[in-house]
Amino acid sequence: MREYYTQMEAAKKGIVTPQMKAVAEKEQMDLRELMGKMASGEVAVPSNIHHTSLSPEGVGAGLRTKINVNLGISGDSKDYEREMKKVDMALDFGVESIMDLSNYGKTHDFREKLIEKSTAMIGTVPMYDAIGYLDKDLLEISAQDFLSVVEAHAREGVDFVTIHAGLNRRAVESFRREGRKMNIVSRGGSLLFAWMEMTGNENPFFEYYDQVLEILREHDVTISLGDALRPGCLEDGSDAGQIAELIEIGDLTRRAWAKDVQVLVEGPGHMAMDEIAANMKIQKRLCHNAPFYVLGPLVTDIAPGYDHITSAIGGAIAAASGADFLCYVTPAEHLRLPDVNDVREGIVASRIAAHAADIAKGIKGARTADDKMAAARHKMDWEEMFALAIDKEKAREYFESTPPADRHTCSMCGKMCAVRTTNMILEGKKVEFCSER
Amino acid sequence: MREYYTQMEAAKKGIVTPQMKAVAEKEQMDLRELMGKMASGEVAVPSNIHHTSLSPEGVGAGLRTKINVNLGISGDSKDYEREMKKVDMALDFGVESIMDLSNYGKTHDFREKLIEKSTAMIGTVPMYDAIGYLDKDLLEISAQDFLSVVEAHAREGVDFVTIHAGLNRRAVESFRREGRKMNIVSRGGSLLFAWMEMTGNENPFFEYYDQVLEILREHDVTISLGDALRPGCLEDGSDAGQIAELIEIGDLTRRAWAKDVQVLVEGPGHMAMDEIAANMKIQKRLCHNAPFYVLGPLVTDIAPGYDHITSAIGGAIAAASGADFLCYVTPAEHLRLPDVNDVREGIVASRIAAHAADIAKGIKGARTADDKMAAARHKMDWEEMFALAIDKEKAREYFESTPPADRHTCSMCGKMCAVRTTNMILEGKKVEFCSER
């Protein structure tokens, strides 16, 4: 008998774990305050007992907004090396979470290497992997088969798994009755829906939810309750299907907590800007303040090639109004599998959104780097500016590509630089420009 | 004696102009409603009487959010051809405004060509051009010299000019008393500040404001009241200097309207997300509902190389809460002069922000394209998706770069495509995946 099975159980029992200490220090938060939040479920610290390389992070109210990078092997992209490059880049950028969405071939080998090296928490969607792992077609898979994939991931050291347990018959009924433009755009959700419709069975993750929780509890895997009915276009945002599923997820959240299983709740999706704050509020209420993990929201549908930006806008607003964890979106969204550069653009956009929101929320220490950057700009200290930039390399490359005539400026304004002019006047110097001509 | 000098005068007199008709049609707005907004100053229709190629646009409350592109010749970048390429690209993307910020050499020739070809409205900052135009150093320039540059631009057909008339002694006193981290980051503002400090004179645009207004009225040039004290870092956001200048600008707004000169008011700058809505509210109040033209706001200081994204976040929030006109920011901001690709990235980011805000504000017709995109995605009609995309070329390039095995999907999910799976089930088909392996 272990002293505790999950971080939540430890928190409830008042047992201090190394993970709690690490998170409290990172967040500059009082350990007891953190434990209170973990005991109530407001904060999750996904940390599978088998993931020994993990540098644990907390996700939830009052903490820094975390970001997640998606990657993995798929039928159209079997390049293991390239996916590993994405992993290295993500770790270099300090992302807190990587979801391995592999759904093709030797997913196990990739996952094993990933977990071995990753200091970031690892998430998966066992449903994606089911067909490949079981080597069966969808219709041949049994409910217990699905659970066996969850167990395999749990044993391998995955810190959180997305499970679309909320897409039960009640939620499907709401979705079907109301109708919607894009139907189901969640990949895992669509597979589950197909399986339910073809077999006539209830959602296996819902039907055998207690069994799922037992598996997760054993290895301290956090359940990330997936939103199969997340809106896939503005028009479907905040509709009956989405909210009906959220109600189910709220109930499943309490059932998980009752077994000490930590919970994340996943959210939209595509959504007009003016609906985002309301959605965060409703989610927190319906799901009893569980940490909210959002994809996007994408604030317009007409910008394929730039959905890292549409989702940075939505993500920043979401995080500022309650979301705790942002899933990155790359420029390749809706168009193709992201390449390494897309991943970089996606990471930075997502980090900007999370950071801007942390400043707005008043998270402790969030403004420190910004204040330092302002000081460096005031002094025109380029090396310091590069060091403080989210993407140090790109900042330097840009600057060096068009070197200014005078290093105390940049090529944008040259000697007309406002900072230079004002500094000179405030230092009592005379300003001249004609020498430039 | 002309029947009317400015669009505002015509609106006040109830005279319908071709510009009003064009704008009412573009905005799907009742002509009388539009004229009421123009008469009160709530909407400006910048349209210099000499700019004959202009396709006029309205800027202000209840209208679509407009975007502006900055470009021009400078000491570190004298490539006329490249700047013209930026112009062509901006016009292709349908931007409503181009600011020519040229400050070096033959600015007149470039401006002349630009005004001749541009259907977009043209703005300038006469202060930038003063040193080059007058061929004098800053200290040698007299107050009347500055006014002569304004008149030259007005005669050439510039639709709106940025004039930092609000940076008077009162505003400077507020700024100096309070102190701030980045001081003055407005280029025109810093030049003016330097001139004021070196000569000991009051701001010439403030001192001779009535004369400025006479010039502008004569050619129907809209005054864009520049914010010399816009914050240059988060820490300076919403400070005494910024707001003190805004109070001056509010007064100057009324004085301009009294002479029938149309007004835009320029705004921040760098600013934490949670301050943006308040700033829009205060500006509209202090400036009597004049149209608000914002640069950014940039919601974090630590993302050089990605300030098109930091400003898309801020711009979207600003526009959703009252801003009417967004100045684009490119990835090159703070680092170098933007190249053609930076301009493209800047335009699209800014358009996304404006469009997302229009959806949030409920601007008529704003969601139409999004709804069409959703329909195209539902049908997996790639050609239609490309046609509806803000950047059609990039969307196509991305898709075609990694063609999926099955054209009814993309390479992101391949046959695991959620849309395809759900469509098949809802059409009563059986879904199989094993053939993919």
Interface residues (C-beta under 8 A of the other chain):
Chain A: S74 G75 D76 S77 N103 Y104 G105 Y128 I131 G132 K136 D137 L138 L139 K181 M182 N183 I184 V185 S186 R187 G189 S190 L191 F193 A194 E197 M198 G232 C233 L234 E235 D236 A272 M273 D274 V299 T300 D301 I302 A303 P304 G305 Y306 H308 I309 T310 A312 I313 A316 I317 A320 P331 A332 E333 H334 L335 R336 L337 P338 V348 A349 I352 A353 H355 A356 A357 I359 A360 K361 R367 A369 D370 D371 M373 A374 A375 R377 H378 M385 L388 A389 I390 D391 K394 A395 E397 Y398 F399 S401 T402 P404 A405 C410 S411 M412 C413 G414 K415 M416 C417 A418 V419 T421 T422 N423 M424 I425 L426 K430 V431 E432 F433 C434 E436 R437
Chain B: S74 G75 D76 S77 N103 Y104 G105 Y128 I131 G132 K136 D137 L138 L139 K181 M182 N183 I184 V185 S186 R187 G189 S190 L191 F193 A194 E197 M198 G232 C233 L234 E235 D236 A272 M273 D274 V299 T300 D301 I302 A303 P304 G305 Y306 H308 I309 T310 A312 I313 A316 I317 A320 P331 A332 E333 H334 L335 R336 L337 P338 V348 A349 I352 A353 H355 A356 A357 I359 A360 K361 R367 A369 D370 D371 M373 A374 A375 R377 H378 M385 L388 A389 I390 D391 K394 A395 E397 Y398 F399 S401 T402 P404 A405 C410 S411 M412 C413 G414 K415 M416 C417 A418 V419 T421 T422 N423 M424 I425 L426 K430 V431 E432 F433 C434 E436 R437
